[in-house]
Amino acid sequence: MTSKPFLVIFGIFAGLLAGIVLFEAVLRLNGEYDIQSYKIDCSLGRDAAKYFVPSNDIFLGWEHNKKLNNCNSFGNYDKEYRLKKDKETFRILVLGDSITEAGGYVKGLEAMLAGSGLGKKFEVWNCGVGCYGLKQYAAYIVNRAYKFDPDMVIIGFCMNDLDDFSLVLLTEKNDISAYCFPALSKIQNIESFSVNRYLLFHSYAYRFIMFRFLGTGNPGGSCRADASSVDMLVKYLKKRNVPLVAVLIPYLKSSYDAGEKKDYLLLKEMLAGRDVKCLDLHGSFLDIDDVAWRDRKDDFIHPSAKGHRLIAEKLYEYLMHNKIYWFRD
């Protein structure tokens, strides 16, 4: 004989389930939270499906394809390192976008530190990922960096790193599709806020509840990263006593338009307002309009091998000048 309490509990559960199914059905008929409303043209380039794969971390959106020959087991364009380091090892993680991803200044710095005579074994990890920005740097530090036990974090900032498209990638028919969820930009406590990737892509009700809770249900569009991302990564690293150095890598041209100048000053202000140690390389490239600094003649963002060498040298000089602080026992 079935007990009355069980029937009551079953009735409540069945009622809730029926309510959720009905709510989902109504939203589907309405179409306002149709997943296709969030689909946009992928801004990572034509080769995105080859070089990038959707990330399980919803806040990163995408990451390197580990099947590529130049990608290590941690998903970095770098050589393989042991995860567990010995006592003599000083491990530096360098985050950044496609400039850092190219690896020139990262490996240049590692070679210089190896000959520094500081009595340590230096590992400088290239954690750069193309098209990442400030939001992803914060997410990487909070959700991944701790696994690598860093002694220092360096972020190589490009002047467009405040752009934030909140992209989440999905593999569809052997291709990469991009979905833009601006509401994700409102989430700052990503250590404790969990987003279910499956439900995000498959449930209208889930999208409705989550986006309404976050204060926006508007599909598509883009956002701008703000100081809250800097607050997040600074707070996290301070809590673990890991020093942070920001490197501001300039556009390789002498004249900035109004928007570029505004982004540069805003990024600099964000970092200075939070006492982040900052190496500003604006003014370090003599005759910056010389195309010899550029990887390609018409590309004022990505440095040539000569440009990477200069970044490595300036960064090495900066660290050596501050070695009492950075390399204390």
C-alpha positions as CSV (number, residue, x, y, z in Angstrom):
1,M,0.0,0.0,0.0
2,T,1.4,3.3,-1.0
3,S,1.9,5.8,1.8
4,K,0.2,9.2,1.6
5,P,3.4,11.2,2.1
6,F,4.9,9.5,-0.9
7,L,1.9,10.4,-3.0
8,V,2.1,14.0,-1.9
9,I,5.8,14.2,-2.8
10,F,5.2,12.4,-6.1
11,G,2.4,14.8,-6.9
12,I,4.5,17.9,-6.1
13,F,7.4,16.5,-8.3
14,A,5.1,15.6,-11.2
15,G,3.4,19.0,-11.0
16,L,6.8,20.8,-11.1
17,L,7.9,18.7,-14.0
18,A,4.7,19.3,-15.9
19,G,5.1,23.0,-15.2
20,I,8.6,23.1,-16.5
21,V,7.6,21.1,-19.7
22,L,4.7,23.5,-20.3
23,F,7.0,26.5,-19.7
24,E,9.5,25.2,-22.1
25,A,6.8,24.5,-24.7
26,V,5.4,28.1,-24.4
27,L,8.8,29.6,-24.8
28,R,9.5,27.4,-27.9
29,L,6.2,28.5,-29.5
30,N,7.1,32.2,-28.7
31,G,10.5,31.8,-30.2
32,E,12.1,34.7,-28.2
33,Y,14.8,32.5,-26.8
34,D,15.5,30.5,-29.9
35,I,19.2,29.4,-29.9
36,Q,19.5,30.6,-33.5
37,S,18.9,34.2,-32.3
38,Y,22.3,34.0,-30.6
39,K,24.1,32.6,-33.6
40,I,26.5,35.0,-35.3
41,D,29.2,34.9,-38.0
42,C,32.3,33.4,-36.4
43,S,34.9,36.2,-35.9
44,L,37.8,33.9,-35.4
45,G,38.6,33.6,-39.1
46,R,38.1,31.0,-41.8
47,D,40.5,28.5,-40.2
48,A,38.7,28.5,-36.8
49,A,37.6,24.9,-37.1
50,K,41.1,23.8,-37.8
51,Y,42.9,25.7,-35.0
52,F,40.3,26.1,-32.3
53,V,37.8,23.8,-30.7
54,P,34.8,24.7,-28.4
55,S,36.0,24.9,-24.8
56,N,34.2,23.0,-22.0
57,D,34.7,26.2,-20.0
58,I,31.8,28.4,-21.1
59,F,33.7,31.5,-20.0
60,L,36.6,30.8,-22.3
61,G,34.4,29.9,-25.3
62,W,37.2,28.3,-27.3
63,E,40.7,26.9,-27.0
64,H,43.4,25.3,-29.1
65,N,42.9,22.1,-31.0
66,K,45.2,19.7,-29.2
67,K,45.5,17.5,-32.3
68,L,47.8,20.1,-33.9
69,N,51.5,19.1,-33.8
70,N,52.6,22.4,-32.2
71,C,50.1,22.0,-29.3
72,N,51.1,20.4,-26.0
73,S,48.9,18.3,-23.7
74,F,47.9,21.5,-21.8
75,G,46.5,23.0,-25.0
76,N,49.3,25.6,-25.4
77,Y,51.5,26.3,-28.4
78,D,54.6,25.3,-26.5
79,K,56.8,22.4,-25.7
80,E,55.7,19.8,-23.2
81,Y,56.4,20.6,-19.5
82,R,56.0,18.4,-16.4
83,L,52.9,19.5,-14.5
84,K,54.6,19.0,-11.1
85,K,57.6,21.3,-10.8
86,D,60.6,20.8,-8.5
87,K,61.8,23.3,-5.9
88,E,64.3,25.0,-8.1
89,T,61.8,25.8,-10.8
90,F,60.3,29.2,-11.2
91,R,57.2,29.0,-13.4
92,I,55.8,31.9,-15.3
93,L,52.5,31.7,-17.2
94,V,52.2,34.2,-20.1
95,L,48.7,35.0,-21.2
96,G,47.7,36.9,-24.2
97,D,46.0,36.8,-27.6
98,S,47.5,35.9,-31.0
99,I,50.6,38.1,-30.4
100,T,51.5,35.9,-27.3
101,E,50.3,32.8,-29.1
102,A,53.0,33.3,-31.7
103,G,55.5,32.6,-28.9
104,G,58.4,34.8,-30.0
105,Y,58.8,37.0,-27.0
106,V,57.7,34.3,-24.6
107,K,60.5,31.9,-25.6
108,G,62.9,34.8,-25.9
109,L,62.2,35.7,-22.3
110,E,62.7,32.1,-21.2
111,A,66.1,32.0,-22.9
112,M,67.2,35.3,-21.3
113,L,66.1,34.2,-17.9
114,A,68.0,30.9,-18.3
115,G,71.2,32.9,-18.5
116,S,70.3,35.4,-15.8
117,G,72.4,33.8,-13.1
118,L,69.5,34.0,-10.6
119,G,70.1,30.4,-9.5
120,K,66.6,29.2,-10.6
121,K,65.3,27.0,-13.4
122,F,62.9,29.1,-15.3
123,E,59.9,27.8,-17.2
124,V,58.0,30.5,-19.2
125,W,54.8,28.9,-20.5
126,N,53.1,30.3,-23.6
127,C,49.4,30.3,-22.6
128,G,48.4,32.7,-25.4
129,V,45.3,31.9,-27.4
130,G,44.2,33.8,-30.6
131,C,41.4,36.3,-30.2
132,Y,41.3,36.1,-26.4
133,G,40.7,39.3,-24.5
134,L,40.5,40.6,-20.9
135,K,37.4,38.5,-20.1
136,Q,39.1,35.3,-21.1
137,Y,42.3,36.2,-19.3
138,A,40.3,36.5,-16.1
139,A,38.5,33.2,-16.7
140,Y,41.8,31.4,-17.5
141,I,43.4,32.6,-14.3
142,V,40.4,31.7,-12.2
143,N,39.5,28.3,-13.8
144,R,42.8,27.0,-15.2
145,A,46.0,28.7,-14.0
146,Y,45.9,27.3,-10.5
147,K,46.4,23.8,-11.9
148,F,49.8,24.8,-13.2
149,D,51.1,26.2,-9.9
150,P,52.5,29.5,-11.3
151,D,55.1,31.6,-9.5
152,M,54.2,34.6,-11.6
153,V,51.6,35.5,-14.3
154,I,52.4,37.9,-17.2
155,I,49.6,39.2,-19.4
156,G,50.6,40.5,-22.8
157,F,47.8,43.0,-23.6
158,C,46.9,44.0,-27.1
159,M,45.1,47.4,-27.4
160,N,41.9,45.7,-28.6
161,D,41.6,43.4,-25.5
162,L,38.7,45.3,-24.2
163,D,36.5,44.0,-27.0
164,D,34.3,41.3,-25.6
165,F,32.0,39.2,-27.9
166,S,31.2,36.6,-25.2
167,L,31.5,34.0,-27.8
168,V,30.8,30.3,-27.1
169,L,31.7,27.9,-29.9
170,L,29.8,24.8,-30.9
171,T,30.8,22.1,-33.4
172,E,28.1,21.6,-36.0
173,K,28.4,19.4,-39.1
174,N,32.2,19.4,-39.0
175,D,32.3,23.1,-38.7
176,I,32.6,25.7,-35.9
177,S,29.6,27.9,-35.1
178,A,29.7,30.9,-32.8
179,Y,27.0,32.0,-30.4
180,C,27.0,35.3,-28.6
181,F,25.5,35.4,-25.1
182,P,26.0,39.0,-23.8
183,A,24.5,38.0,-20.4
184,L,27.6,35.9,-19.7
185,S,29.6,39.1,-19.5
186,K,27.6,40.1,-16.4
187,I,28.9,37.1,-14.4
188,Q,31.8,38.1,-12.2
189,N,31.8,35.4,-9.6
190,I,32.7,32.7,-12.1
191,E,34.3,30.6,-9.3
192,S,30.9,29.9,-7.9
193,F,28.5,30.5,-10.8
194,S,28.1,27.4,-12.9
195,V,26.6,27.4,-16.4
196,N,25.4,24.1,-17.8
197,R,26.7,24.0,-21.4
198,Y,24.2,21.4,-22.5
199,L,21.1,23.2,-21.1
200,L,22.4,26.5,-22.5
201,F,22.2,25.2,-26.0
202,H,19.1,23.0,-25.7
203,S,16.7,24.5,-23.2
204,Y,14.6,27.7,-23.8
205,A,13.6,27.7,-20.2
206,Y,17.2,27.5,-19.0
207,R,18.2,30.4,-21.2
208,F,15.1,32.4,-20.0
209,I,15.8,31.9,-16.3
210,M,19.5,32.4,-16.5
211,F,19.5,35.5,-18.7
212,R,16.6,37.1,-16.8
213,F,18.4,36.4,-13.5
214,L,21.5,38.1,-15.0
215,G,19.5,41.1,-16.0
216,T,19.4,40.8,-19.8
217,G,17.6,38.5,-22.2
218,N,18.6,40.3,-25.4
219,P,20.1,37.9,-27.9
220,G,23.2,38.6,-29.9
221,G,25.2,41.8,-29.9
222,S,28.5,42.4,-28.1
223,C,29.7,43.9,-24.9
224,R,32.8,45.6,-23.6
225,A,35.1,44.1,-20.9
226,D,35.4,46.4,-18.0
227,A,37.3,46.8,-14.7
228,S,35.4,44.0,-13.0
229,S,37.5,41.5,-15.0
230,V,40.7,43.2,-13.8
231,D,39.2,43.0,-10.2
232,M,38.5,39.3,-10.6
233,L,42.0,38.3,-11.8
234,V,43.8,40.6,-9.3
235,K,41.8,39.3,-6.4
236,Y,42.4,35.7,-7.4
237,L,46.1,36.1,-7.8
238,K,46.6,38.1,-4.6
239,K,44.7,35.5,-2.7
240,R,47.4,33.0,-3.9
241,N,50.3,35.4,-3.5
242,V,51.1,35.2,-7.2
243,P,52.6,38.4,-8.7
244,L,51.1,39.8,-11.9
245,V,52.9,41.9,-14.5
246,A,50.9,43.5,-17.4
247,V,52.7,44.3,-20.6
248,L,51.0,46.8,-22.9
249,I,52.0,46.0,-26.5
250,P,51.3,48.9,-28.8
251,Y,49.8,49.0,-32.2
252,L,52.7,49.2,-34.6
253,K,51.9,52.6,-35.9
254,S,52.4,56.1,-34.5
255,S,48.9,57.4,-35.0
256,Y,45.9,56.0,-33.1
257,D,42.3,56.9,-34.0
258,A,40.0,58.2,-31.2
259,G,38.7,54.8,-30.3
260,E,42.1,53.2,-30.2
261,K,43.5,56.0,-28.0
262,K,40.5,55.7,-25.7
263,D,41.0,52.0,-25.3
264,Y,44.7,52.4,-24.5
265,L,44.1,55.0,-21.9
266,L,41.2,53.1,-20.3
267,L,43.2,49.9,-20.1
268,K,46.1,51.7,-18.6
269,E,43.8,53.4,-16.1
270,M,42.2,50.1,-15.1
271,L,45.5,48.5,-14.3
272,A,47.0,51.5,-12.5
273,G,43.9,51.9,-10.4
274,R,44.4,48.4,-9.0
275,D,48.2,48.7,-8.5
276,V,49.0,46.1,-11.2
277,K,52.7,46.3,-12.1
278,C,52.7,47.4,-15.7
279,L,55.3,47.6,-18.4
280,D,54.0,50.0,-21.0
281,L,55.9,49.5,-24.3
282,H,54.5,52.6,-26.0
283,G,57.5,54.6,-26.9
284,S,59.8,51.6,-26.9
285,F,59.6,50.9,-30.6
286,L,61.9,53.5,-32.3
287,D,60.4,54.6,-35.6
288,I,57.3,52.5,-35.0
289,D,55.9,53.1,-38.5
290,D,58.8,51.1,-39.9
291,V,57.2,48.0,-41.4
292,A,60.2,45.9,-40.2
293,W,58.5,45.8,-36.8
294,R,55.5,44.1,-38.4
295,D,54.8,40.4,-39.2
296,R,53.1,41.5,-42.4
297,K,53.4,44.9,-44.1
298,D,49.7,45.7,-43.7
299,D,49.3,44.2,-40.2
300,F,49.9,46.8,-37.4
301,I,48.9,44.4,-34.6
302,H,51.3,41.4,-34.9
303,P,55.1,42.1,-34.4
304,S,57.8,40.5,-36.6
305,A,60.6,38.4,-35.1
306,K,62.4,41.7,-34.6
307,G,59.4,43.1,-32.7
308,H,59.2,40.0,-30.5
309,R,62.9,40.3,-29.7
310,L,62.4,43.8,-28.5
311,I,59.4,42.9,-26.3
312,A,61.4,40.0,-24.7
313,E,64.4,42.3,-24.1
314,K,62.3,45.1,-22.5
315,L,60.4,42.5,-20.4
316,Y,63.6,40.9,-19.2
317,E,65.1,44.3,-18.3
318,Y,62.0,45.2,-16.4
319,L,62.0,41.9,-14.4
320,M,65.7,42.2,-13.7
321,H,65.3,45.7,-12.4
322,N,62.6,44.4,-10.0
323,K,64.3,41.1,-9.2
324,I,64.4,41.7,-5.5
325,Y,60.6,41.9,-5.5
326,W,59.8,39.3,-8.2
327,F,62.3,36.7,-7.4
328,R,62.4,36.7,-3.7
329,D,62.6,33.4,-1.9
